[in-house]
Amino acid sequence: MSVKLVLREQEFEVKPGMTLRHSLEKIDVLPEAVLAIRDGEMITEDEILHDGEVVRLVAVISGG
C-alpha cells in the first residue's frame, strides 16, 4: 500500500517505511516549509511513515 501526504488540495502517495523528511524530498517539498500532522499530532521529520497513514502538511508562512 502507501502513505498519503496531503498539502492543501494536493495528495501525494509515497512508500511506507521512509522517514517524513525523505518522503518530503521525494515530492519536492522543503521540510522547513511545512508542519506535518498525523492523527491530530505534529510529527518530526525523523518519524517513520507506516502503511495506510494519512499525513496532513500545513504550509508555514513567515513574514517580516
C-alpha contacts under 8 A as a table, 3 or more apart, distances in Angstrom:
res1	aa1	res2	aa2	distance
1	M	15	K	7.43
1	M	16	P	7.63
1	M	51	D	5.99
1	M	52	G	6.62
2	S	13	E	6.01
2	S	14	V	5.66
2	S	15	K	5.04
2	S	16	P	5.64
2	S	50	H	7.93
2	S	51	D	5.30
2	S	52	G	5.75
2	S	53	E	7.69
3	V	13	E	5.52
3	V	14	V	5.27
3	V	15	K	6.06
3	V	16	P	5.74
3	V	49	L	6.91
3	V	50	H	6.64
3	V	51	D	5.55
3	V	52	G	5.32
3	V	53	E	5.11
3	V	54	V	6.06
3	V	55	V	7.71
4	K	11	E	6.61
4	K	12	F	5.64
4	K	13	E	4.64
4	K	14	V	6.54
4	K	52	G	7.33
4	K	53	E	6.30
4	K	54	V	4.74
4	K	55	V	6.23
5	L	11	E	5.70
5	L	12	F	5.04
5	L	13	E	6.22
5	L	14	V	7.62
5	L	54	V	5.97
5	L	55	V	4.91
5	L	56	R	5.92
5	L	57	L	6.85
6	V	9	E	7.08
6	V	10	Q	5.77
6	V	11	E	4.55
6	V	12	F	6.38
6	V	54	V	7.40
6	V	55	V	6.24
6	V	56	R	4.80
6	V	57	L	5.74
7	L	10	Q	5.22
7	L	11	E	6.40
7	L	56	R	6.31
7	L	57	L	4.89
7	L	58	V	6.51
7	L	59	A	7.67
8	R	57	L	7.49
8	R	58	V	7.38
12	F	27	I	7.34
14	V	23	S	6.42
14	V	26	K	7.95
15	K	18	M	6.73
15	K	23	S	7.95
15	K	51	D	7.65
16	P	48	I	7.83
16	P	49	L	5.38
16	P	50	H	4.86
16	P	51	D	5.02
17	G	48	I	5.78
17	G	49	L	5.45
17	G	50	H	5.87
17	G	51	D	7.70
18	M	22	H	6.15
18	M	23	S	6.26
18	M	48	I	5.56
18	M	49	L	5.77
19	T	22	H	5.26
19	T	23	S	6.28
19	T	45	E	6.55
19	T	46	D	5.38
19	T	47	E	5.30
19	T	48	I	4.32
19	T	49	L	5.92
20	L	23	S	5.14
20	L	24	L	6.14
20	L	44	T	7.39
20	L	45	E	4.78
20	L	46	D	6.04
20	L	47	E	5.74
20	L	48	I	6.31
20	L	49	L	6.40
21	R	24	L	5.19
21	R	25	E	6.31
21	R	31	P	6.17
21	R	45	E	4.73
21	R	46	D	6.38
22	H	25	E	5.09
22	H	26	K	6.31
23	S	26	K	5.01
23	S	27	I	6.60
24	L	27	I	5.30
24	L	28	D	6.16
24	L	29	V	5.12
24	L	30	L	6.66
24	L	31	P	6.35
25	E	28	D	4.96
25	E	29	V	5.83
25	E	30	L	6.77
25	E	31	P	7.66
26	K	29	V	7.75
29	V	33	A	7.32
30	L	33	A	5.30
30	L	34	V	7.22
31	P	34	V	5.86
31	P	35	L	7.87
31	P	45	E	7.21
32	E	35	L	7.91
32	E	60	V	7.99
33	A	59	A	5.90
33	A	60	V	5.35
33	A	61	I	7.84
34	V	57	L	5.85
34	V	58	V	5.24
34	V	59	A	4.43
34	V	60	V	5.19
35	L	42	M	7.00
35	L	43	I	7.85
35	L	57	L	5.62
35	L	58	V	5.08
35	L	59	A	6.50
35	L	60	V	6.76
36	A	42	M	5.58
36	A	43	I	5.67
36	A	44	T	7.28
36	A	55	V	6.34
36	A	56	R	5.75
36	A	57	L	4.69
36	A	58	V	6.42
37	I	40	G	5.86
37	I	41	E	5.28
37	I	42	M	4.39
37	I	43	I	6.00
37	I	55	V	5.60
37	I	56	R	5.07
37	I	57	L	6.36
37	I	58	V	7.73
38	R	41	E	5.37
38	R	42	M	6.28
38	R	43	I	6.67
38	R	53	E	7.74
38	R	54	V	6.58
38	R	55	V	4.87
38	R	56	R	6.51
39	D	54	V	7.97
39	D	55	V	7.78
43	I	47	E	6.64
44	T	47	E	5.70
49	L	53	E	7.14
50	H	53	E	5.91
